[in-house]
């Protein structure tokens, strides 16, 4: 799932750049937390084996922990970023869709490990 994570990261990064170029910095900042999970998955693929040897744990445990840590941090940042939306319905939609994206992606990444 390394290539898929790189593609997801690239697409979300492209969306953030497009928002910046359109002078919609608030929307660009709102997409940044979605970059954390694919980025951490890329790092977990490269460093997971070394960390599992260092910590004397199985690779799957370290890999899963890194991805779940990224989900928790991303969800916290999403909650902080949601304050910037003025309408309550927009805020709720942003939080719900972002959390669904993070949880679904983390589930797929961990399942395929």
C-alpha positions, -999 to +999 in steps of 0.1 A: +000+000+000+030+022-003+023+034-038-014+040-029-004+061+001+020+082-021-008+087-046-033+097-019-007+121-004+000+136-038-037+142-046-045+158-012-014+179-015-024+190-050-059+200-036-042+221-008-020+238-034-049+246-056-067+261-026-037+282-019-034+294-055-071+304-054-064+324-023-085+302-001-060+296+027-086+285+052-096+256+029-060+247+023-053+245+060-084+223+064-070+198+040-036+195+057-047+171+085-058+146+058-021+145+047-009+131+080-021+095+077-008+088+042+025+105+052+028+084+083+020+052+064+049+060+040+072+065+070+059+034+086+067+014+055+103+026+055+110+027+092+087+001+106+112-028+102+140-008+119+117+003+147+104-032+152+140-045+156+149-016+179+118-020+201+118-058+199+082-059+187+065-074+157+064-053+125+026-054+124+023-040+159+047-011+151+031-004+118-004-005+133+006+018+162+022+044+138-009+045+117-033+047+147-012+074+162-015+093+129-053+089+130-055+102+165-033+132+159-051+140+126-085+138+143-073+162+170-060+187+143-093+183+124-112+193+156-090+223+160-093+233+123-131+230+124-134+260+147-125+282+117-158+274+099-185+299+108-215+278+100-223+249+123-235+227+095-203+233+075-182+225+106-202+192+112-199+181+076-161+188+076-155+169+108-177+139+099-163+135+064-127+140+076-131+114+104-147+089+081-119+094+056-092+089+083-109+059+099-116+042+066-081+047+052-065+035+085-087+004+085-077-004+049-040+002+055-039-019+086-061-047+071-037-049+041-006-051+063 
